[in-house]
């Protein structure tokens, strides 16, 4: 399914803002320029970057956003799992 005008707008916006501004400034721009709450913006952006046509449109941006999302998901999963329990193997075979 081809990207919609809104999808393209989100990708262009993210390309322009990604990594270049403080979170507060970007959130304000999301509200004023796109008319969205930051939470809704990130929900929509997450869906867009999963679309095959998104990578065809801007592969570097989409792959970077996917990597960042995956890293955040791993961090959340690690925190939810709690501290790791390590066992010490003494090598005695008993």
C-alpha positions in Angstrom: 0.0 0.0 0.0 1.5 3.4 -1.0 2.3 5.9 1.6 -0.4 8.5 2.2 0.2 12.2 2.2 0.1 12.2 6.0 2.7 9.4 6.1 5.0 11.4 3.9 4.4 14.5 6.0 5.4 12.5 9.1 8.6 11.2 7.5 9.6 14.6 6.2 8.9 16.1 9.6 10.9 13.5 11.4 13.8 13.8 8.9 13.9 17.5 9.6 13.8 17.2 13.4 15.4 13.9 14.1 18.4 14.4 16.4 18.6 18.1 15.9 16.4 19.7 18.6 15.6 19.5 22.2 12.6 17.3 23.0 10.5 20.2 24.2 11.0 22.1 20.9 10.2 19.1 18.8 7.0 18.4 20.9 5.9 22.0 20.4 6.5 21.7 16.6 4.5 18.5 16.6 1.6 20.3 18.1 1.8 23.5 16.1 2.9 22.2 12.7 1.1 18.8 12.6 -1.8 19.5 15.0 -1.1 16.3 16.9 -0.2 15.4 20.4 3.4 14.0 20.7 2.0 10.6 21.8 -0.2 10.4 18.7 2.6 11.6 16.5 4.9 8.8 17.7 2.1 6.2 17.4 1.5 7.2 13.8 5.2 7.4 13.0 5.7 3.9 14.5 3.1 2.5 12.1 4.6 4.4 9.1 8.1 3.1 9.6 6.8 -0.5 9.5 5.3 0.1 6.1 7.5 -1.4 3.3 7.0 1.7 1.2 8.5 3.9 4.0 11.9 2.2 3.6 11.7 2.7 -0.2 11.0 6.4 0.4 13.8 7.1 2.9 15.8 4.0 3.8 18.3 5.6 6.1 15.8 7.4 8.2 13.4 4.5 8.5 16.1 2.0 9.4 17.6 4.4 12.0 14.1 4.9 13.5 13.5 1.2 13.6 16.9 0.6 15.3 16.1 3.3 17.9 12.7 1.8 18.5 14.0 -1.7 18.9 16.7 -0.5 21.3 14.1 1.3 23.5 12.0 -1.9 23.5 14.9 -4.0 24.6 15.7 -1.5 27.4 12.1 -1.6 28.6 12.1 -5.4 28.5 15.4 -5.6 30.4 14.1 -3.2 33.1 10.8 -5.2 33.4 12.8 -8.4 33.8 14.5 -6.9 36.9 18.1 -7.6 37.9 19.8 -10.5 36.3 20.6 -13.5 38.5 24.1 -14.8 37.8 25.2 -18.2 38.8 28.8 -19.0 39.3 30.1 -22.2 37.8 33.0 -23.5 39.8 34.1 -26.1 37.3 34.1 -28.9 39.9 31.5 -31.0 38.2 29.6 -31.7 41.5 
